[in-house]
Each structure stands twice: as structure tokens, then as C-alpha cells.
Amino acid sequence: MHPRSLKRLALLGLAAAALIAPAGIAHAQPAAPAVKVSHPIPQSLRNEHAEDREKLELLSKRPGKVGEVARKAIVLFDRHAATEAEFIMPPLTLLPVLADGKVTPDMEWAVAMTDRVRAEREQIFQQHVEVTDVLNQLIEAAEAAKDEDAKEFAEAAAGDAMNDVEILEPAVLVIGDYIRMKLAAGH
């Protein structure tokens, strides 16, 4: 099977997973209090967001369905990027220090953020589904317009959304659990 076909199947799989995945995600948990302190996100992720936003902006200026769908994608991308920057990605900045086995009380801010990620998993997953849906629409519009650049971008961006669900967000939860455990043990 062609690698692009595999990506397409994976992209469609995330949207289809929305029908079954929420059952495996915690329900009816009270939302954690909003975290007021702002923390940076890893530079690599900040750069990736900026590049994706810039590309969507360029695609939004294209005529026809590609531009129309890209404009819809910008709205969803901006909303989700704001969520990620607020409380999902900042704990990831601690990974290099945690990998060295160092946990300090001043890392407790990350626990509050990871608790919020856990409490809002279903809503975060729904944002990913919405982003993936619009990216699938962009793939279809790009295929119809024979716009290979737009198609490749949409496939890669949808793959990034899957990476968030499968790797980044679970890693954030592990970070919180690890910090909580180490702080409770007095490390």
C-alpha cells in the first residue's frame, strides 16, 4: 500500500475513533481549576505551530474550495493551539530535567496542568476530531483541485494531530503522575 494511502486510512481512523474512544476516556470528572500562570511550551512545538499556521494562512488565500476549507481549518487550529499552549504543552518543557531524574517542588505547576488535561481529555479529543475532519476535507478539496502542496500539508497536519493523541497528551499525563509521585515521596 502506498504511504499516502496509509496516512489517509490513519486520518480517517482518528475521526472514526471518535465514535468509540470517548468510552475509554474518563467521563463526568469535575474540571480542574483554570491555571492562571503562563508557562512556555517547547520551542520545537512553538515553531511547528507557527509553520502550520503560516501554511494554513497561505492556503486560505487560494481560490475555491481549498481556500474555503483552509479558512475553516484556521479557526479550529487556532482554538486548539490556544488550548495546547495554555495547559497541554507547557509540562513538556520539564522532560529534559525529568529525564535526569530531577523533580523539585517548583514543578508542581505542571501537576495542575496535567490534572486539567486528564479532566478535559474528552473535549481535547473532540477538538482533534474536528481538526482532523477539516483536514480530511482539505485533502479532498486539494485532490479535486489537483493541489498537491495543499494535500501534502493536510496529510502531515492530520498526522501531527494523531501524534498529539497517541504520544504527546499521554506523555503529559505521565509527567504529572511522575511529578506527583516524586513530590509525595519527598524527592
N, C-alpha and C positions, 0 to 999 in steps of 0.2 A: 504494500500500500504506500502511496506517495506521502512524504512527510506532511504536506499541507492537508491532505485528506485526514491524517491522524489528528492534526490540530483541530480541524473543523469538527471532527467527532468529539474531541475533548471539549470544545467550546459549547457544542450543543448539549453535552453531558452535564455541564455545570447548570445550565438552565433547567434541564430535566431533573437534576438532583434537587432542585428547589421543591419538587413535589414530595420527596421522601426525606430529605436531610433534616428539615426542622424537627422531625420527630426525635432525632438523636441529639438535638440541641436543647439545652435547659430551657424550660418554659416557666413563665409566671414568677420569675425572680424579680425582686424589687430592684429598680435601677439604683446603681451606686451613685453617691452624690457626685455632682459635677466637680471636676478637678479644675481649680482656678489658676494654679501656677502653670506657666507655659514652659515647656522643655523642648529642646531642639530634636529634630529627627536626624537619622544618619545622613550624611552628605550624599552618599550614593543614591539613596532613595529620594532625597530632595532633588537631585539632578534628574533622576528618571521621571519624576512628576513634572518637572519643568519642561523636559523634552517632549513628553507625551502631550502636555497642554499646548505647547507651541505647535506641534504637528496637527493636533485637532483644530487649532485656530486656523492654520493654513488650509486644512481640508474643508473647513466651514465656509471658506471663500469660493470654493469650487461651485460651478453651476450644477443645477439639477439635484437629483436625489442624494448624491454623495455629500454635497454641501448641506443639504437639509438635515440628513441624518447626523452629520458631524456636529451641527449646531445643537441637536438634541443630546448628543453624547457629551458635549462640553458641560451642559447643566448637570448631568449625572456625575461626570468625572469630578467637577468642582465640589459638589456636595460630598462625595466620598473622600476625595483628597483632604477636605477640611476635617472630616471625621478621623481619618488616619493621622493627620498632623496633630490633632487635639489630644488623642489618648491611645491610639493603637501603636504608632511607630516610635514615640519617644523612649519607651523602655528598651527598645533595640539598641540604643546608644550605649547601654550598660554591658552588652555582650562581651566586648574585649576584656573588661575588668572581671566580669563573672567567670570568663574562661580561665582567668588566672587564679580563680578560687577566692577572690576578694569580695566580701559583702560588708557594707558599712551601714549604720543607721540612716545616713543621709540618702540612701537609696529607697527609703520607704515610700517616697512619692510614686515610684513605679508600681508598687503593690496596689495603690488606689486606682491607677490607670488600668492595670491588668484585671482588677476586680470589675471595673466598668466594661472592659472587653468581654469578660465572661457573662456579665449580666445582659449585655446587648448583642450577644452572638447572633441571635435570630435576625435582628434588624440589620446588622452588619452583613450577614449572609444575603439578605434580601437586596441590599444595595449592590452587592456583587452580581446577583442575578440580573438586576435591572441594567447594570453597566454591560454585562455580557450580552444581554438581549439586544441592546442598542448597537453593540459592536458586531453582533451577528447580522443585524440589519445593514450596518455599514459594509460588511463583507458582501452581502447580496447586492447592494447598490453599486459597489465597486466592480463586482463581476459583471453586472448588467452594463456598466459604463466602460468596461474593459480598462479600469483604472487599477493597474497592478500595485502601484505605490500605496493607494488607499487600502487595498485589500491586505497587503503585507503588514501595514501598520495595525489594522484592526485585528488581524490574527495574533500578532505579537502582543498587543494590548490585552486581548482576552486571555492570552496565556499568562500575562502578569496578574490578572485578576484571579486566575486559578492558583497561582503561586501564593498569593495572599491567603487564600482559603486553606490551602493544603500545607503551607510551611510557615509563613510569617505570623499569622494570627495564633496558631498553636504554639509557636516559639515564644510569643509574647506571654501566653498563659503559663508556660513552663518557667519563664523568667520570674513572674510574680510568685509562683509557688516556691521556687528555689529561694528567692529573697526572703519570703515569709518564713520558710523552714529554717534558714540560716540565722535570721534575726531572733527567732524564737529559741534557738539553741544557744544564743549568746555569742554568735560569731560576728 
